[in-house]
């Protein structure tokens, strides 16, 4: 069995993210780029199944040259090999383009099951796994909190309010997992050394026979958010209630 895991390089969630006013896109150079945490959890789901089987776990990303370092770190966790789709034409790709290219790369690599995070921490679209599944024409189970994989199918639990919904799909299939999935393991020294020798393949759009669709989303303007100013302070000198009433009236809140 071959398990493909989709991962993504994003600006560090603990840093100060900002938009590039020139391009209207997220500045992916500052803060330091890291692997998205939900992607690490998707990797852990795949590795936990692989640990008790003979499955192959392959990570796949679409991103800039700098994503190579991220892939090496994931290989150190125990992943068997990595695939990096990198092409100048992909800069600023929207969700339609991303789904098309990832589907082409998955089709090129071959798979039994694809595991992804339910949404990235930068774009937060939350629909990419389903879009990729539609391109490939396979089943998809999204937003799973628990996952069980076997040779012929995948089962998962999705929590909806106070209810637990159990879902099942025959393979091949695509699933997405939530932050309730297990935390990722930490790579040890042995894994770090082994990662240097593991295969890391690089593909261009031509290599995977991917044709880019017309872009469906275009940023037209980017504006700085207004600076927040201090609010009105009411000092109680015996007439605080009157001051408050006057303020609410002036703001047309009453």
C-alpha positions as CSV (number, residue, x, y, z in Angstrom):
1,X,0.0,0.0,0.0
2,X,1.2,3.5,-0.8
3,X,0.0,6.4,1.4
4,X,0.6,9.9,0.1
5,X,0.5,12.7,2.6
6,X,0.0,16.3,1.5
7,X,2.0,18.8,3.5
8,X,2.6,22.6,3.1
9,X,5.2,25.1,4.0
10,X,3.6,28.1,5.7
11,X,4.9,31.2,7.6
12,X,5.4,30.4,11.3
13,X,2.0,30.6,13.1
14,X,3.8,32.1,16.1
15,X,5.3,34.9,14.1
16,X,3.8,38.2,12.8
17,X,2.3,37.3,9.5
18,X,1.7,40.1,6.9
19,X,0.6,40.7,3.4
20,X,2.9,41.9,0.7
21,X,1.3,45.1,-0.5
22,X,2.9,44.8,-3.9
23,X,1.5,41.3,-4.7
24,X,-1.5,41.2,-2.4
25,X,-0.3,37.8,-1.2
26,X,1.0,36.5,2.1
27,X,4.7,37.4,2.7
28,X,6.2,33.9,2.8
29,X,9.7,35.0,3.7
30,X,8.9,36.5,7.1
31,X,8.4,35.0,9.6
32,X,10.5,31.9,9.1
33,X,8.7,29.2,6.9
34,X,7.8,26.0,8.7
35,X,5.7,22.9,8.0
36,X,2.1,23.5,8.8
37,X,1.2,21.7,12.1
38,X,-1.9,20.0,10.7
39,X,0.3,18.5,8.0
40,X,2.6,17.0,10.7
41,X,-0.5,15.4,12.2
42,X,-1.5,14.0,8.8
43,X,2.0,12.5,8.6
44,X,1.6,10.9,12.0
45,X,-1.6,9.3,11.0
46,X,0.1,7.7,8.0
47,X,3.2,6.6,10.0
48,X,1.1,4.9,12.7
49,X,-0.5,2.7,10.1
50,X,2.8,2.1,8.4
51,X,4.5,1.1,11.7
52,X,2.4,-2.1,11.8
53,X,2.4,-2.9,8.1
54,X,4.5,-2.9,5.0
55,X,3.0,0.3,3.6
56,X,5.1,3.0,2.0
57,X,4.6,6.6,3.2
58,X,5.3,9.4,0.7
59,X,5.0,13.1,1.4
60,X,4.1,15.5,-1.4
61,X,4.3,19.2,-1.4
62,X,3.9,22.0,-4.0
63,X,6.0,25.0,-3.1
64,X,9.1,27.1,-3.5
65,X,12.8,25.9,-3.5
66,X,12.9,26.5,0.3
67,X,10.4,23.7,0.9
68,X,13.2,21.2,0.4
69,X,14.4,21.8,4.0
70,X,10.9,21.1,5.3
71,X,10.7,17.8,3.3
72,X,14.0,16.6,4.8
73,X,12.7,17.3,8.3
74,X,9.6,15.2,7.6
75,X,11.8,12.4,6.1
76,X,13.6,12.4,9.5
77,X,10.3,11.5,11.2
78,X,10.3,8.2,9.3
79,X,8.7,8.9,6.0
80,X,10.0,6.8,3.2
81,X,10.4,9.4,0.4
82,X,9.3,12.8,-0.6
83,X,8.0,14.5,-3.8
84,X,8.5,18.2,-4.4
85,X,6.6,19.9,-7.2
86,X,8.4,23.2,-7.9
87,X,7.9,25.5,-10.9
88,X,8.1,29.2,-11.5
89,X,4.6,29.2,-12.9
90,X,3.2,28.2,-9.6
91,X,4.0,31.4,-7.7
92,X,0.8,32.8,-6.2
93,X,-1.3,29.8,-7.3
94,X,-4.9,30.0,-6.2
95,X,-6.9,27.0,-4.9
96,X,-8.1,25.8,-8.3
97,X,-4.5,25.7,-9.6
98,X,-3.2,24.0,-6.4
99,X,-5.9,21.3,-6.6
100,X,-5.2,20.7,-10.3
101,X,-1.4,20.4,-9.8
102,X,-1.6,18.2,-6.7
103,X,-4.0,15.9,-8.4
104,X,-1.7,15.6,-11.4
105,X,1.3,14.8,-9.0
106,X,-0.7,12.3,-7.1
107,X,-1.8,10.6,-10.3
108,X,1.8,10.5,-11.5
109,X,3.1,9.0,-8.2
110,X,0.3,6.4,-7.7
111,X,-1.5,5.9,-4.5
112,X,-4.0,3.9,-2.4
113,X,-4.9,6.6,0.1
114,X,-4.1,10.3,0.4
115,X,-4.0,11.9,3.9
116,X,-4.1,15.7,4.3
117,X,-4.9,18.2,7.0
118,X,-8.4,19.6,7.0
119,X,-7.2,23.2,6.3
120,X,-3.9,25.1,6.2
121,X,-3.1,27.8,8.7
122,X,-2.4,30.4,6.0
123,X,-5.2,30.2,3.4
124,X,-7.7,28.3,5.6
125,X,-9.8,27.3,2.6
126,X,-10.7,23.9,4.0
127,X,-11.8,22.4,0.7
128,X,-8.6,21.4,-1.0
129,X,-8.8,17.7,-0.1
130,X,-12.3,17.4,-1.5
131,X,-11.3,19.3,-4.7
132,X,-8.3,17.0,-5.3
133,X,-10.6,14.0,-4.8
134,X,-13.0,15.4,-7.4
135,X,-10.1,15.7,-9.9
136,X,-9.1,12.1,-9.2
137,X,-12.6,10.7,-9.1
138,X,-12.2,8.9,-5.8
139,X,-14.0,8.8,-2.5
140,X,-13.2,11.5,0.1
141,X,-13.8,11.6,3.9
142,X,-13.1,15.0,5.4
143,X,-12.7,16.5,8.9
144,X,-11.9,13.2,10.6
145,X,-10.9,13.2,14.3
146,X,-10.0,9.5,14.4
147,X,-8.8,7.3,11.5
148,X,-8.5,3.5,11.0
149,X,-6.9,2.3,7.8
150,X,-6.9,-1.3,6.5
151,X,-5.9,-2.9,3.2
152,X,-9.3,-2.3,1.5
153,X,-10.9,0.7,3.2
154,X,-10.5,3.6,5.6
155,X,-12.8,4.5,8.5
156,X,-13.0,7.6,10.5
157,X,-15.0,9.5,13.1
158,X,-16.2,13.1,12.6
159,X,-17.5,14.9,15.6
160,X,-20.5,17.1,14.8
161,X,-21.7,19.0,17.8
162,X,-22.5,16.4,20.5
163,X,-22.7,13.5,17.9
164,X,-20.0,11.2,16.7
165,X,-20.4,10.2,13.0
166,X,-18.6,7.1,11.7
167,X,-17.7,7.1,8.0
168,X,-16.2,4.5,5.8
169,X,-14.9,4.5,2.2
170,X,-13.3,1.9,0.0
171,X,-9.8,2.6,-1.3
172,X,-8.6,4.5,-3.2
173,X,-9.7,7.5,-1.2
174,X,-8.6,10.8,0.2
175,X,-9.1,11.8,3.8
176,X,-8.4,15.0,5.8
177,X,-7.7,15.0,9.5
178,X,-8.3,17.6,12.2
179,X,-6.3,19.0,15.1
180,X,-7.8,16.3,17.3
181,X,-5.5,13.8,15.5
182,X,-2.4,12.6,17.3
183,X,0.5,15.0,17.7
184,X,3.5,14.3,15.4
185,X,6.5,12.4,16.7
186,X,9.8,14.1,17.2
187,X,12.6,13.0,14.8
188,X,15.6,11.4,16.6
189,X,19.3,11.6,15.7
190,X,19.1,8.4,13.7
191,X,16.1,9.6,11.7
192,X,17.9,12.8,10.9
193,X,20.9,11.0,9.6
194,X,18.8,8.5,7.6
195,X,16.8,11.4,6.0
196,X,19.9,12.6,4.2
197,X,19.9,9.4,2.1
198,X,16.2,9.0,1.5
199,X,14.8,9.8,-2.0
200,X,13.6,13.4,-2.6
201,X,12.2,13.7,-6.1
202,X,11.7,17.1,-7.8
203,X,9.1,17.5,-10.5
204,X,8.2,20.4,-12.8
205,X,4.7,20.9,-14.3
206,X,5.9,19.3,-17.5
207,X,7.2,16.2,-15.6
208,X,3.7,15.5,-14.2
209,X,1.8,16.6,-17.3
210,X,0.0,19.3,-15.4
211,X,-1.9,22.0,-17.3
212,X,-2.7,25.1,-15.3
213,X,-6.4,26.2,-15.3
214,X,-7.4,29.9,-15.7
215,X,-7.0,31.6,-12.3
216,X,-10.4,32.0,-10.6
217,X,-9.3,34.4,-7.8
218,X,-7.3,37.6,-8.3
219,X,-6.4,40.1,-5.5
220,X,-7.3,43.6,-6.7
221,X,-6.3,45.8,-3.8
222,X,-4.6,45.5,-0.4
223,X,-5.0,48.1,2.2
224,X,-3.5,48.6,5.7
225,X,-6.1,48.0,8.4
226,X,-7.0,51.2,10.3
227,X,-4.9,51.7,13.4
228,X,-7.0,51.1,16.5
229,X,-7.2,54.0,18.8
230,X,-8.0,54.2,22.5
231,X,-11.6,54.1,23.4
232,X,-13.6,56.7,25.3
233,X,-13.0,56.6,29.1
234,X,-15.8,57.5,31.5
235,X,-14.7,58.8,34.9
236,X,-17.3,58.4,37.5
237,X,-17.7,61.7,39.3
238,X,-21.3,61.0,40.2
239,X,-22.7,61.3,36.7
240,X,-21.2,58.2,35.1
241,X,-24.7,56.9,34.1
242,X,-25.5,60.1,32.3
243,X,-22.2,60.1,30.5
244,X,-22.7,56.5,29.4
245,X,-26.2,57.2,28.2
246,X,-25.0,60.2,26.2
247,X,-22.1,58.2,24.7
248,X,-24.4,55.3,23.6
249,X,-26.8,57.8,22.1
250,X,-24.1,59.6,20.2
251,X,-23.0,56.3,18.7
252,X,-26.6,55.4,17.8
253,X,-26.3,52.3,20.0
254,X,-29.6,52.9,21.8
